[in-house]
Amino acid sequence: MRAALLRIGALLISLVLASVVVFVVLRLLPGDAAGATLGVGTTTDQLDQLRSELGTDQPVVTQYVQWLGQVVRGDLGTSFVSRLPVADLITQKLPITVPLSLSAFVLAVLVSVPLGVIAAVHRRGPVGVAVSAVSQLGVAVPVFWVGVLLVLVLALQARWLPAGGFPRTGWDDPAAAVRSLVLPVVTVAIAMSAVMVRYVRSATLDVLDQDYLRTARSLGYGRWHALARHGLRNAAVPVVSILGIELATSLLGAVVIENVFALPGLGTLLLDSVTSRDLPVVQALVLGLTAVVLIMNALVDLGQRAIDPRLRTAEVAA
Amino acid sequence: MTGELTTTTPVARGVEAPAAAPGRPGGARSRGARRLPPSLVVGAALVGFVALVGLVSLFWTPYALDDTGTGERLAGPSAAHWGGTDRLGRDLLSQLMTGAGNALIVAAASMLVAGVLGVAVGVLAGATRRWVDVTLLSGVDLLIAFPTLLLAMLIVTVRGASLSSAIWAIGISGSAVIARVTRVNVARVLREDYVTAAHASGTGWWGTVLRHVVPNVWPTLLVQLMLLGGGAVLAEASLSYLGLGAPPPNASWGRLLQEAQSTMLVQPWGAILPGVAIVVAVLGLNLLGDGIRERTDPNLRGDR
């Protein structure tokens, strides 16, 4: 319990640190936000007025504290470009990015966990060798290229699925919405599976070498029975840590892949804001996505402790 | 044309010869012990091939990059244009060759940034006072959790899209892993008896680091740097695909792919070949890393 509280405390500290880093890096912008918004040819009066409006004439520390206070209250500021509240912009995009990354994650787990276990059990057989080789190749393949190839073959040539875009009606037309998300989901899942299969395989291999598994076999359990009874829980400990990282990866994969498929989600919003230097949006999105990654890492640590009692006793001993 | 870029077949054939050697009884023992891991051979060959192409592209490409030639646009592979042409009639092979140089520059430069920064932080954390260690490590852990793509987007927002922005983002991001690996190994080596012995016999701090720590740590670092190089090529390709990498006239595989995407129903090679090139380079660096690890780490000899 004490360890769990410590982990949550560490999470809070890293969240604050991350917010400082994001805030400070974006304040290094040559010129300032007011100049970036108004562009060339504005008078100093206009600039001064906007500066006091934006609060950028205050010291950096004051600005940071004010901003953090607003963020905690759910106010993410206003976009320089569209003049809309950043929080609204982000909420509008969630119905695309969240289903995309969650389904990709689930699909990748469903594919890579069984494949990884099979590849480990039959490590010298044709299946094991094939899975290892394909995943070695898969790790080297850029995720956007998988998307481009799938579009080329399944959308442009076979015409089975749309090549990109999202129905204007959104989820009011569920069939069309799902159809436009199929290829993006498969793309992200393929890229993630290549990485995950390797982790599952190596975690299972570690377990297969253990004495307790050999003992179970010698007591008459079959290979799969022994593995199911004694192996999976042990193999799950490193795999859970990877699952957390991969859930974060699926979110970032979605950011890239939305741009391949022209999906109006968080990734497209982020890229547009970076290109147009829309500081409040970049700031909120980068911090938000980083926060998700940090929170996932913390949950994974807590989850590992729940699975493996040895991690709990190790703490007491220490 | 695909044969140009997928060198796996001739390389794989070359690997079989040394692999067969240790099976021979007698005489082959010393050669068997010196046998190179296949991943090292294949990885070195792939990286060597990309490096050679990149080097050649500095002095010679079949066509100039801005040469729209006979004006035949979006043509498939032909005798004159082995990779076909793009939507402006420019030679694709020439652009791919220049892209190899670009990818290697990014890989090498970000490995340098990550190496220098990471080793400095790692040695400092591993070999000095405890509070320095704790402070540096919490920063490193935050950086490890901070996704490269997001760091790159922050840097591009501030500095604009350029080759150096991409290199800094990838290098700084990668330095976190290098720092961790360095710190763990430096701390481990400093606890060894032979280091205590060296101290006792009057070797200074720098002497100990150079004579005992560096030789023990560099194979692990080399492996990490190679894997980082593979990741750097991938990251640079993603950034330039998104339009956040080096702007034209720099030829980047990611941007070539992005430009060809809208016309790929007419000329699919433009969207296929840059991807193949990325895979060859990344696979090569990854295999090279694995190979060095297998060669230098006795614990890993086996079927992992």
Interface residues (C-beta under 8 A of the other chain):
Chain A: I13 S14 L17 A18 V21 V22 V25 L26 L28 L29 P30 R123 R124 Q136 L137 V139 A140 V141 P142 V143 F144 W145 V148 L149 V151 L152 L156 Q157 S202 L205 A248 L252 V255 V256 N259 V260 L270 L271 S273 V274 T275 R277 L279 V282 V286 L289 T290 V293 L294 N297
Chain B: S138 G139 D141 L142 A145 F146 P147 L149 L150 M153 L154 I155 V156 T157 V158 G230 L234 A237 S238 Y241 L242 G243 L244 G254 L257 Q261 M264 L265 P268 A271 I272 P274 G275 I278 V279 V282 L283 N286 L287 D303 R304
